[in-house]
Amino acid sequence: MCIDATLTGDEATKAWDTFSHISASYRNYMVYFVGQTGNAKCAAIAMIPDAMETDPSLRVDLRTHDEKVSAAKASWAAWEKRMNALPFPQMKWALGGALRGFLGDGTLWRDAAPTHTGRTVVAALQAMGV
């Protein structure tokens, strides 16, 4: 919502694409390397068997588990490097908090408008642009 309220057109699309890429990289890192998604509901689950699923896309990932882990680590390391290169520490903190979900309700969006922290996240996404 902060992106849509702050940016328009190609800038909004680019910021959303950047956040989507970072989110996917972080989730893959958490799933393949850490072993959990990082969502709170995973904290209470000791172990669940792997679900059998079919891939809805026409692509099938033929990589081994070790190759997937290595790729997830490399992808997340590249994004962390870009986040660490942001010009202001507030940008890194706000983007990391939005990504990991530790900011809490109302920190990014309040009273039908982006907060200062929400605008900082959007500025960080613009600075990182894909």
NORTA-V407833 format. One record per residue. N is the residue number from 0. RES is the residue in one small letter. NEAR is the number of other ideal C-beta (glycine too) atoms within 10 Angstrom. Layout:
[[N;RES;NEAR] [N;RES;NEAR]]
//
This chain:
[[0;m;11] [1;c;21] [2;i;21] [3;d;12] [4;a;15] [5;t;19] [6;l;18] [7;t;10] [8;g;7] [9;d;8] [10;e;15] [11;a;17] [12;t;13] [13;k;17] [14;a;25] [15;w;15] [16;d;13] [17;t;21] [18;f;21] [19;s;11] [20;h;14] [21;i;24] [22;s;13] [23;a;13] [24;s;20] [25;y;20] [26;r;16] [27;n;17] [28;y;21] [29;m;18] [30;v;16] [31;y;19] [32;f;13] [33;v;11] [34;g;9] [35;q;11] [36;t;12] [37;g;15] [38;n;10] [39;a;8] [40;k;8] [41;c;14] [42;a;8] [43;a;6] [44;i;8] [45;a;4] [46;m;4] [47;i;7] [48;p;5] [49;d;5] [50;a;5] [51;m;5] [52;e;6] [53;t;6] [54;d;8] [55;p;6] [56;s;7] [57;l;5] [58;r;7] [59;v;7] [60;d;10] [61;l;6] [62;r;10] [63;t;9] [64;h;8] [65;d;9] [66;e;12] [67;k;15] [68;v;17] [69;s;14] [70;a;16] [71;a;21] [72;k;14] [73;a;11] [74;s;18] [75;w;19] [76;a;12] [77;a;11] [78;w;20] [79;e;16] [80;k;9] [81;r;17] [82;m;18] [83;n;9] [84;a;10] [85;l;17] [86;p;10] [87;f;12] [88;p;9] [89;q;15] [90;m;20] [91;k;18] [92;w;17] [93;a;26] [94;l;24] [95;g;17] [96;g;17] [97;a;23] [98;l;19] [99;r;11] [100;g;10] [101;f;9] [102;l;18] [103;g;8] [104;d;7] [105;g;11] [106;t;16] [107;l;21] [108;w;15] [109;r;13] [110;d;7] [111;a;7] [112;a;12] [113;p;20] [114;t;17] [115;h;11] [116;t;20] [117;g;23] [118;r;16] [119;t;22] [120;v;28] [121;v;26] [122;a;20] [123;a;26] [124;l;27] [125;q;17] [126;a;17] [127;m;20] [128;g;11] [129;v;14]]
//
